Amino acid sequence: MLWISCKEPGCTDPIATNFDIEANKDDDSCEYDYPVKINFVVTENGRPLNVYGTYDNNNVSYRLETLKYYLSHLKINNKEIANVFLYDVESDNNFILTHHNNNIINAIEFGLGLTESQNYSDPTTFVSTHPLSFAQNTYWYMTPPSYIFVMVEQKADTVGNGAYNLPISYHLAHNDLYRLVQKEVNINLSLTDTVEVTLSLELPDLMNKVNYSENVPHMSESTPIANLLMNNLANAFSIQ
């Protein structure tokens, strides 16, 4: 009698997410979940900057009072991990817990602001905890209506005596202010430990080449200063 032993290809690693108990021949198809925590911080010369923190740019000191910004289609190695995220400097939940199927992160990509389809959403259709809900106070009823992609409210010390006397408010909205940010990185992940990845916004860069006395008008079309501010912010992100 002739006995023939059949090899069943599949993933033979028990710790893989697609482990096949019937497989007896590994075919390199194993997939894994590497835990990742994405932290979002605002910094001044690399140190964390919280609400009412101060920073300097071009010999002018600023005090941060409000900061919110939207990120859309956040991707790791071209795999989307968040459709939309709202950073709020006053929140304790400025992070995302996720998993990745590769042990190395070599690229992180996101939109600063919202895509056109997201921007045309109706904020009243979302539950209050959703980033696009009316409760976030980021929707602007004007013509045409728009979410506020970035909300910065601060005060400037224009005299240099420690008195922050000049309110400065930037509410940056509308589709043409959307910016795509792409970063190359080299971050090794672990199956046993959650690796923390920090997405840092260096806030002093916001005011690069900006005249603090120039207002951003609330218009349906963006202005040169609004574009400058969004470009500054898009360039101010770094990954650690």
JOKAJO-V910768 format. One record per residue. N is the residue number from 1. SS is DSSP state (@ for helix, = for strand, . for the rest). BURIAL is b if it has 16 or more other C-alpha atoms within 10 Angstrom, else e. D_LAST is the distance of its C-alpha to the last C-alpha in Angstrom with 2 decimals. Layout:
BEGIN
N/SS/BURIAL/D_LAST ; N/SS/BURIAL/D_LAST
END
This chain:
BEGIN
1/./e/64.04 ; 2/./e/60.83 ; 3/./e/57.51 ; 4/./e/54.45 ; 5/./e/50.98 ; 6/./e/48.55 ; 7/./e/44.85 ; 8/./e/42.77 ; 9/=/e/39.40 ; 10/=/b/36.28 ; 11/./b/33.26 ; 12/./b/34.51 ; 13/./b/31.39 ; 14/./e/31.98 ; 15/./e/28.32 ; 16/./b/27.65 ; 17/./e/27.81 ; 18/./e/30.70 ; 19/./b/32.66 ; 20/./b/36.26 ; 21/./e/38.82 ; 22/./e/41.46 ; 23/./e/39.65 ; 24/./e/40.78 ; 25/=/e/39.25 ; 26/=/e/35.51 ; 27/./e/34.79 ; 28/./e/31.00 ; 29/./e/30.53 ; 30/./b/28.55 ; 31/./b/25.67 ; 32/./b/23.09 ; 33/./b/20.92 ; 34/=/b/17.52 ; 35/=/b/16.32 ; 36/=/b/12.96 ; 37/=/e/11.93 ; 38/=/b/10.04 ; 39/=/b/9.61 ; 40/=/b/10.47 ; 41/=/b/10.70 ; 42/=/b/12.57 ; 43/=/b/12.19 ; 44/=/b/14.72 ; 45/./e/13.83 ; 46/./e/10.55 ; 47/=/e/12.66 ; 48/=/e/13.07 ; 49/./b/15.96 ; 50/./b/18.41 ; 51/./b/21.68 ; 52/./e/24.12 ; 53/./e/21.51 ; 54/=/b/22.40 ; 55/=/b/20.91 ; 56/=/b/22.70 ; 57/=/e/23.07 ; 58/./e/26.01 ; 59/./e/27.82 ; 60/=/e/27.83 ; 61/=/b/26.33 ; 62/=/b/25.22 ; 63/=/b/25.00 ; 64/=/b/22.98 ; 65/=/b/25.22 ; 66/=/b/24.06 ; 67/=/b/21.04 ; 68/=/b/20.88 ; 69/=/b/19.44 ; 70/=/b/19.83 ; 71/=/b/17.60 ; 72/=/b/19.73 ; 73/=/b/19.60 ; 74/=/b/15.96 ; 75/=/b/15.77 ; 76/=/b/13.96 ; 77/./b/15.77 ; 78/./e/18.39 ; 79/=/e/19.11 ; 80/=/e/19.23 ; 81/=/e/17.88 ; 82/=/e/18.85 ; 83/=/e/21.69 ; 84/=/b/21.06 ; 85/=/b/18.88 ; 86/=/b/19.79 ; 87/=/b/17.51 ; 88/=/b/19.72 ; 89/./b/18.76 ; 90/./e/21.74 ; 91/./e/20.79 ; 92/./e/19.54 ; 93/./e/18.57 ; 94/./e/15.42 ; 95/=/b/13.92 ; 96/=/b/15.00 ; 97/=/e/16.12 ; 98/=/e/16.81 ; 99/=/b/17.64 ; 100/=/b/17.14 ; 101/./b/19.90 ; 102/./b/18.12 ; 103/./e/16.43 ; 104/=/b/13.90 ; 105/=/b/11.65 ; 106/=/e/12.16 ; 107/=/b/12.26 ; 108/=/b/11.33 ; 109/=/b/14.12 ; 110/=/b/15.64 ; 111/=/b/18.43 ; 112/=/b/18.26 ; 113/./b/21.58 ; 114/./b/23.97 ; 115/./b/25.90 ; 116/@/e/29.63 ; 117/@/e/30.64 ; 118/@/b/28.31 ; 119/@/b/29.48 ; 120/./e/33.06 ; 121/./b/32.62 ; 122/./e/35.01 ; 123/@/b/33.15 ; 124/@/e/36.19 ; 125/@/e/35.80 ; 126/./e/32.61 ; 127/./e/32.56 ; 128/./e/31.46 ; 129/./e/28.10 ; 130/./e/27.08 ; 131/./b/24.65 ; 132/./b/27.51 ; 133/./b/30.26 ; 134/@/b/32.56 ; 135/@/e/31.48 ; 136/@/e/28.13 ; 137/./e/30.17 ; 138/./b/28.34 ; 139/=/b/31.32 ; 140/=/b/33.43 ; 141/./e/37.09 ; 142/./e/38.13 ; 143/./e/39.52 ; 144/./e/37.74 ; 145/./b/35.73 ; 146/=/b/31.94 ; 147/=/b/28.91 ; 148/=/b/27.08 ; 149/=/b/23.77 ; 150/=/b/22.43 ; 151/=/b/24.25 ; 152/=/b/23.71 ; 153/=/e/26.35 ; 154/=/b/26.38 ; 155/=/b/28.98 ; 156/=/b/29.41 ; 157/=/b/31.19 ; 158/./b/33.45 ; 159/./e/35.71 ; 160/./e/33.34 ; 161/./e/35.02 ; 162/./e/32.36 ; 163/./e/34.07 ; 164/./b/31.84 ; 165/./e/34.77 ; 166/=/e/33.67 ; 167/=/e/32.16 ; 168/=/b/29.86 ; 169/=/b/29.10 ; 170/=/b/27.25 ; 171/=/b/27.82 ; 172/=/b/26.62 ; 173/=/b/28.16 ; 174/./b/29.87 ; 175/@/b/29.04 ; 176/@/e/28.85 ; 177/@/b/25.84 ; 178/./b/23.63 ; 179/=/b/20.75 ; 180/=/b/18.92 ; 181/=/b/15.26 ; 182/=/b/14.07 ; 183/=/e/10.88 ; 184/=/e/11.11 ; 185/=/e/8.53 ; 186/=/e/9.68 ; 187/=/e/8.71 ; 188/=/e/11.82 ; 189/./b/13.25 ; 190/./e/16.19 ; 191/./b/19.45 ; 192/./e/20.09 ; 193/./e/16.92 ; 194/./e/14.63 ; 195/=/b/11.06 ; 196/=/b/8.70 ; 197/=/b/5.92 ; 198/=/e/5.03 ; 199/=/b/6.62 ; 200/=/b/7.55 ; 201/=/b/11.06 ; 202/=/b/12.38 ; 203/@/b/15.87 ; 204/@/b/18.07 ; 205/@/b/17.56 ; 206/@/b/19.60 ; 207/@/b/22.69 ; 208/./e/22.49 ; 209/./e/26.12 ; 210/./b/27.10 ; 211/./e/30.42 ; 212/./b/29.95 ; 213/./e/33.68 ; 214/./e/33.50 ; 215/./e/33.44 ; 216/./b/31.97 ; 217/./e/35.09 ; 218/./e/35.03 ; 219/./e/36.26 ; 220/./e/36.17 ; 221/./e/35.07 ; 222/./b/31.91 ; 223/./e/32.47 ; 224/@/e/31.11 ; 225/@/b/29.28 ; 226/@/b/27.76 ; 227/@/b/26.50 ; 228/@/b/25.17 ; 229/@/b/23.26 ; 230/@/b/21.73 ; 231/@/b/20.85 ; 232/@/b/19.24 ; 233/@/b/17.08 ; 234/@/b/16.18 ; 235/@/b/15.10 ; 236/./b/13.14 ; 237/=/b/10.17 ; 238/=/e/6.80 ; 239/=/b/3.81 ; 240/./e/0.00
END
